[in-house]
């Protein structure tokens, strides 16, 4: 049973979500969140999997509810913060999304994706200086070359 739950969580995390067109819509790379989620208990990973499915189906408020207790239990988990920030952004709460993205960025775990995510949310929130600062970090990440170039184009527009 543990193996089945683990496989389901990995599959859910490995798939990105594109929620349609518009300035606040972009694909969330769940695969880039996996390392910070791996440290969670099996039960917590199941809750994350549920939250991801809710985000995919557009039920972002319910996803935020599911993530709330997990964030309290693991406040320094960057991936939980990114998931919450993304759900907040989808509900139209750009300021709340930016605050969560900053907390994700400041968390001790994660990877270069958290810099890209903060840059993207900063741009969408009108915080160009933060976007430009984080874009410098993203440019230095060998695994984020395409994302950095795309963000540079968006920043110019």
C-alpha positions in Angstrom: 0.0 0.0 0.0 2.9 2.4 0.8 4.4 1.8 -2.6 1.1 2.5 -4.4 0.7 5.8 -2.4 4.3 6.8 -3.1 3.9 6.1 -6.8 0.7 8.1 -7.0 2.4 11.0 -5.3 5.4 10.9 -7.6 3.1 10.7 -10.7 1.1 13.7 -9.4 4.2 15.7 -8.7 5.9 14.8 -12.0 3.2 16.3 -14.1 3.1 20.1 -14.7 -0.1 22.0 -14.9 -0.9 24.6 -17.5 -4.1 26.4 -16.5 -4.7 28.4 -19.7 -3.9 31.7 -21.1 -3.5 35.0 -19.3 -0.8 36.9 -17.5 -1.3 35.1 -14.1 -1.4 31.6 -15.7 1.7 29.5 -16.1 2.7 25.9 -15.8 3.8 24.9 -12.3 6.6 22.4 -12.5 5.6 19.9 -9.8 8.7 17.7 -10.7 10.9 20.6 -9.4 9.1 20.5 -6.0 9.7 16.8 -5.4 13.0 17.0 -3.4 11.5 19.2 -0.7 8.3 17.1 -0.6 10.3 13.8 -0.2 11.1 14.7 3.4 7.4 14.6 4.4 5.7 11.6 5.9 3.7 9.3 3.6 0.5 10.7 5.0 1.6 14.3 4.4 2.6 13.3 0.8 -0.9 11.9 0.3 -2.3 15.3 1.5 0.0 17.1 -0.9 -1.1 14.8 -3.7 -4.7 15.7 -2.9 -3.8 19.4 -2.9 -2.1 19.0 -6.3 -5.2 17.3 -7.8 -7.3 20.1 -6.4 -5.0 22.7 -8.0 -5.2 20.8 -11.3 -9.0 20.9 -11.2 -9.1 24.6 -10.3 -10.2 24.1 -6.7 -7.5 26.4 -5.4 -9.3 27.5 -2.2 -9.8 23.9 -1.1 -6.1 23.2 -2.0 -5.1 26.0 0.2 -7.1 24.6 3.0 -5.4 21.2 2.6 -2.0 22.9 2.5 -2.6 25.0 5.6 -1.9 22.4 8.3 1.1 21.1 6.4 2.6 24.5 6.2 2.1 24.9 9.9 3.8 21.6 10.6 6.7 22.3 8.1 7.0 26.1 7.8 10.4 25.9 6.2 9.4 23.5 3.4 9.8 25.5 0.2 7.6 23.2 -2.0 4.6 23.6 0.3 5.1 27.3 0.2 5.3 27.3 -3.6 2.1 25.2 -3.9 0.3 27.6 -1.6 1.6 30.6 -3.5 0.5 29.1 -6.9 -3.0 28.4 -5.5 -3.2 32.0 -4.1 -2.1 33.4 -7.5 -4.9 31.4 -9.2 -7.4 32.8 -6.8 -6.3 36.3 -7.7 -4.4 37.0 -4.6 -1.1 38.2 -6.1 0.1 39.8 -2.8 -0.5 36.7 -0.8 1.2 34.7 -3.6 4.2 37.0 -3.5 4.5 36.7 0.3 4.4 32.9 0.1 6.9 32.8 -2.7 9.3 34.9 -0.6 8.9 32.4 2.3 9.6 29.6 -0.2 12.7 31.4 -1.5 14.0 32.0 2.1 13.5 28.3 3.1 16.7 26.3 3.5 15.6 23.5 1.2 14.7 23.5 -2.5 16.6 24.2 -5.7 17.0 26.9 -8.3 13.3 26.6 -9.1 12.3 28.6 -6.0 14.3 31.6 -7.4 12.6 31.3 -10.8 9.2 31.0 -9.0 9.8 34.1 -6.9 10.9 36.0 -10.0 7.8 35.0 -11.9 5.4 35.8 -9.0 7.3 39.1 -8.4 6.8 40.1 -12.1 3.1 39.2 -11.9 2.8 41.2 -8.7 4.5 44.3 -10.1 7.7 43.9 -8.2 10.2 44.4 -11.0 13.2 44.9 -8.8 12.7 41.6 -7.0 12.1 39.9 -10.4 15.3 41.3 -11.8 17.3 40.3 -8.7 16.0 36.7 -8.8 16.5 36.6 -12.5 20.2 37.0 -11.9 20.1 33.9 -9.7 18.2 32.0 -12.3 20.6 33.0 -15.1 23.4 31.3 -13.1 21.5 28.0 -12.9 22.4 25.5 -15.6 19.1 23.7 -15.3 17.0 26.9 -15.8 18.4 28.4 -19.1 15.1 28.2 -21.0 13.1 29.6 -18.1 15.5 32.5 -17.6 15.3 33.4 -21.3 11.5 33.3 -21.2 11.4 35.4 -18.1 13.8 38.0 -19.7 11.4 38.3 -22.6 8.4 38.8 -20.2 10.3 41.4 -18.3 11.0 43.4 -21.4 7.3 43.5 -22.3 
